[in-house]
Amino acid sequence: MKKIKAAAIQLNSQPDVNVSLNKVEKRVREAAEAGAKLICLPENFAFLGDEREKLKQSAEISKQVEKRLPELAKQFGVTINGGGYPTQAGNGKIYNRSIVVNPNGKIVATYDKIHLFDVDISDEETWRESDTVQAGKREAVVYKSDNLPAIGLSICYDLRFPELYRKMADEGVEIITIPSAFTRPTGEAHWEPMMRTRAIENSSFLIAAAQTGVHGEKRKTWGHSMIIDPWGKILADAGTEPGVIYADLDMEYLKEVRKKLPSLEHRVL
């Protein structure tokens, strides 16, 4: 496949799984009707609010996600990256999971987030993802198929750990996905430069679907979903409003970049 039209959906998800998934369905339909064949969703697309409440509802959230995303993928004949929803880990915690659903409605790849967001951004903003989330298996997940370029799976805070993406490069990644719900302070300071760097240093396309706005009573996210090419050029930026962005991912161009600047072949460590 020489070119593929990809879409990143930017959402303002809320702590109501039915409302949030109805928004997902509307945007997936919009993207599919615009011709997108790979459609990426942001972290927490099905529920974004209090973490303890998400833990409490995790069984129902995962049940709904794993029913509705396959239905949508099959209905519209698209591949969906559903990144960042809770599934039970069996020890009183949950996994933060990203999946790939193929056009036949089958879940063909699964990744559980390995880097957990335990930070103190300010006196007013502290996050302890590990209180409710179990880290997944320490491995790079790259999905390969006959119909799509090789897709690497990661989630949000993973972005800060370049070694994960180097592992993806070793596995032949061509499109990196980073579904996210970045906080506003870290998004303003770090989002764009880190996204562009991951694309450049791994000579890969990058799709980062993101959350935006206010969720529940107090959670605020940065927005600016992006699609970036292997040279680091931003092909699309969603700004701060919910919506869908698109880009044609030219795999011949990716090969050209890797030929002109073969940094992946020049690695010595």
C-alpha positions as CSV (number, residue, x, y, z in Angstrom):
1,M,0.0,0.0,0.0
2,K,1.6,3.2,-1.2
3,K,-0.7,5.7,0.5
4,I,-3.3,5.5,3.3
5,K,-5.6,8.2,4.5
6,A,-5.5,8.4,8.3
7,A,-7.6,10.2,10.8
8,A,-7.1,11.3,14.4
9,I,-10.2,12.0,16.4
10,Q,-10.0,14.7,19.1
11,L,-12.6,14.4,21.8
12,N,-13.9,16.0,24.9
13,S,-14.9,12.8,26.7
14,Q,-16.9,12.8,29.9
15,P,-17.4,10.4,32.9
16,D,-20.4,8.8,31.1
17,V,-19.6,5.8,28.9
18,N,-22.7,5.9,26.8
19,V,-22.4,9.7,26.0
20,S,-18.7,9.3,25.3
21,L,-19.1,6.3,23.0
22,N,-21.9,8.0,21.1
23,K,-19.4,10.8,20.4
24,V,-16.9,8.2,19.2
25,E,-19.5,6.7,16.8
26,K,-20.4,10.1,15.4
27,R,-16.7,11.0,14.7
28,V,-15.8,7.5,13.3
29,R,-18.7,7.8,10.9
30,E,-17.5,11.3,9.9
31,A,-13.9,10.0,9.4
32,A,-15.0,6.9,7.4
33,E,-17.2,9.0,5.1
34,A,-14.3,11.3,4.5
35,G,-12.3,8.3,3.2
36,A,-10.1,7.5,6.2
37,K,-9.0,3.9,6.4
38,L,-7.1,4.1,9.7
39,I,-8.9,6.0,12.5
40,C,-7.3,6.7,15.8
41,L,-9.0,7.6,19.1
42,P,-7.5,9.4,22.1
43,E,-6.8,8.0,25.5
44,N,-9.8,7.6,27.8
45,F,-12.1,8.0,24.8
46,A,-14.9,6.0,26.6
47,F,-14.7,7.6,30.0
48,L,-12.7,10.6,31.3
49,G,-13.2,11.8,34.9
50,D,-12.5,10.6,38.4
51,E,-10.0,7.7,38.3
52,R,-11.6,5.8,41.2
53,E,-15.0,6.0,39.4
54,K,-13.3,4.7,36.2
55,L,-11.9,1.8,38.2
56,K,-15.4,1.1,39.6
57,Q,-17.0,1.1,36.2
58,S,-14.1,-0.6,34.3
59,A,-15.9,-3.9,33.6
60,E,-18.8,-2.2,32.0
61,I,-16.6,0.3,30.1
62,S,-14.4,-2.5,28.6
63,K,-17.5,-4.5,27.7
64,Q,-19.0,-1.6,25.8
65,V,-15.7,-0.7,24.1
66,E,-15.0,-4.2,23.0
67,K,-18.6,-4.5,21.6
68,R,-18.9,-1.2,19.9
69,L,-15.5,-0.6,18.3
70,P,-15.6,-3.9,16.4
71,E,-19.1,-3.1,15.2
72,L,-18.0,0.3,13.9
73,A,-14.9,-1.1,12.3
74,K,-16.9,-3.7,10.5
75,Q,-19.8,-1.3,9.6
76,F,-17.5,1.2,7.9
77,G,-14.8,-1.1,6.7
78,V,-12.0,0.7,8.6
79,T,-9.2,-0.1,11.0
80,I,-9.6,1.6,14.4
81,N,-6.9,2.2,17.0
82,G,-8.8,2.5,20.3
83,G,-6.2,3.7,22.6
84,G,-6.5,4.0,26.4
85,Y,-9.6,2.3,27.9
86,P,-9.8,0.4,31.2
87,T,-9.8,-3.4,31.4
88,Q,-9.7,-5.4,34.6
89,A,-6.2,-6.6,35.6
90,G,-7.5,-9.2,38.1
91,N,-5.8,-7.7,41.2
92,G,-8.1,-4.8,42.1
93,K,-6.6,-2.7,39.4
94,I,-7.0,-2.1,35.7
95,Y,-4.9,-2.1,32.6
96,N,-4.9,1.0,30.4
97,R,-5.3,-0.7,27.1
98,S,-4.8,0.2,23.4
99,I,-6.2,-2.1,20.7
100,V,-6.3,-2.3,16.9
101,V,-9.6,-3.5,15.4
102,N,-9.5,-4.6,11.8
103,P,-12.2,-4.1,9.1
104,N,-13.6,-7.5,9.9
105,G,-14.4,-6.4,13.4
106,K,-11.6,-8.5,15.0
107,I,-9.3,-7.2,17.7
108,V,-5.9,-8.0,16.2
109,A,-3.4,-6.2,18.5
110,T,-3.4,-5.3,22.2
111,Y,-1.0,-3.1,24.2
112,D,-1.3,-2.3,28.0
113,K,0.4,0.9,29.0
114,I,3.8,0.3,30.7
115,H,4.8,3.8,31.9
116,L,2.4,5.1,34.6
117,F,1.7,8.8,35.1
118,D,2.8,9.3,38.8
119,V,3.8,13.0,38.9
120,D,3.5,16.2,40.9
121,I,3.0,18.9,38.3
122,S,2.2,21.6,40.9
123,D,0.8,21.9,44.4
124,E,-2.7,21.8,42.9
125,E,-2.1,19.1,40.3
126,T,-0.9,15.6,41.3
127,W,-1.5,12.4,39.5
128,R,-0.9,8.8,40.7
129,E,-2.0,6.5,37.9
130,S,-0.4,3.5,39.6
131,D,-3.0,3.8,42.4
132,T,-5.6,2.2,40.0
133,V,-3.6,1.0,37.0
134,Q,-1.4,-2.1,36.6
135,A,1.5,-1.7,34.2
136,G,1.5,-4.0,31.2
137,K,4.1,-6.4,29.9
138,R,7.3,-4.6,29.1
139,E,7.4,-5.1,25.4
140,A,6.9,-3.1,22.2
141,V,3.8,-4.0,20.2
142,V,3.9,-3.5,16.5
143,Y,0.9,-4.7,14.4
144,K,1.7,-5.9,10.9
145,S,-0.8,-6.9,8.3
146,D,-1.1,-7.2,4.5
147,N,-3.4,-4.2,4.2
148,L,-1.6,-1.5,6.4
149,P,1.8,-0.2,7.2
150,A,3.3,-1.5,10.5
151,I,1.5,0.2,13.4
152,G,3.2,0.7,16.8
153,L,1.1,1.0,19.9
154,S,1.8,3.3,22.9
155,I,-0.2,5.6,25.2
156,C,0.3,9.1,26.4
157,Y,3.1,9.2,29.1
158,D,4.9,6.5,27.1
159,L,5.9,9.4,24.9
160,R,8.6,10.5,27.3
161,F,10.5,7.2,27.0
162,P,12.3,7.0,23.7
163,E,13.6,3.5,24.3
164,L,10.1,2.1,23.7
165,Y,10.0,3.6,20.3
166,R,13.5,2.3,19.5
167,K,12.2,-1.1,20.2
168,M,9.3,-0.4,17.8
169,A,11.9,0.6,15.2
170,D,13.7,-2.7,15.7
171,E,10.3,-4.3,14.9
172,G,9.9,-2.4,11.7
173,V,7.4,0.3,12.8
174,E,6.1,2.7,10.1
175,I,3.3,4.4,11.9
176,I,3.5,5.3,15.7
177,T,0.3,5.8,17.5
178,I,0.2,7.8,20.8
179,P,-3.4,8.2,22.0
180,S,-3.3,10.8,24.8
181,A,-5.0,12.9,27.4
182,F,-2.1,15.3,28.1
183,T,-2.5,17.8,30.9
184,R,-2.5,21.5,29.9
185,P,0.8,22.5,31.7
186,T,2.8,19.6,30.2
187,G,1.1,19.8,26.9
188,E,1.9,23.5,26.5
189,A,5.6,22.9,27.4
190,H,6.4,19.5,25.9
191,W,3.7,18.1,23.5
192,E,4.8,19.3,20.1
193,P,8.6,19.0,20.5
194,M,8.4,15.5,21.9
195,M,5.9,14.3,19.2
196,R,8.1,15.7,16.4
197,T,11.2,14.2,17.9
198,R,9.7,10.7,18.1
199,A,8.7,10.9,14.5
200,I,12.1,12.2,13.4
201,E,14.4,9.9,15.4
202,N,12.5,6.8,14.3
203,S,11.8,8.0,10.7
204,S,8.2,7.1,11.1
205,F,4.8,8.7,10.7
206,L,3.1,9.5,14.0
207,I,-0.5,9.9,14.9
208,A,-1.4,11.3,18.3
209,A,-5.2,11.6,18.9
210,A,-5.8,13.6,22.0
211,Q,-8.4,14.8,24.5
212,T,-9.3,18.5,24.8
213,G,-11.1,20.8,27.2
214,V,-12.6,20.1,30.7
215,H,-13.7,16.7,31.7
216,G,-16.0,16.2,34.7
217,E,-15.5,18.8,37.4
218,K,-11.8,19.6,37.2
219,R,-9.7,17.6,34.7
220,K,-8.3,19.7,31.8
221,T,-6.5,18.5,28.8
222,W,-4.3,20.2,26.1
223,G,-5.8,19.0,22.8
224,H,-3.7,19.6,19.6
225,S,-4.1,16.1,18.2
226,M,-1.4,15.8,15.5
227,I,-0.3,13.8,12.5
228,I,3.4,14.1,11.8
229,D,5.5,12.8,8.9
230,P,9.0,11.1,9.2
231,W,10.8,14.4,8.5
232,G,9.1,16.0,11.5
233,K,6.6,18.0,9.5
234,I,3.2,18.5,11.2
235,L,0.7,17.4,8.6
236,A,-2.4,18.2,10.7
237,D,-3.1,19.9,14.1
238,A,-6.5,19.8,15.6
239,G,-6.1,22.9,17.8
240,T,-8.3,22.9,20.9
241,E,-11.8,22.0,19.6
242,P,-13.2,18.5,19.3
243,G,-13.1,17.2,15.7
244,V,-11.2,15.1,13.2
245,I,-8.0,15.8,11.4
246,Y,-6.7,13.9,8.3
247,A,-3.5,13.2,6.4
248,D,-2.4,11.0,3.5
249,L,0.5,8.9,4.7
250,D,2.7,8.3,1.7
251,M,4.8,5.1,2.4
252,E,7.0,5.8,-0.7
253,Y,7.9,9.1,1.0
254,L,8.8,7.2,4.2
255,K,11.1,5.0,2.2
256,E,12.7,8.1,0.6
257,V,13.3,9.7,4.0
258,R,14.9,6.5,5.3
259,K,17.1,6.2,2.3
260,K,18.3,9.8,2.4
261,L,18.9,9.8,6.1
262,P,19.5,6.2,7.2
263,S,20.0,7.0,10.9
264,L,18.3,3.8,12.0
265,E,20.9,1.8,10.1
266,H,23.7,3.9,11.7
267,R,22.9,3.1,15.3
268,V,25.9,1.7,17.2
269,L,24.2,1.2,20.6
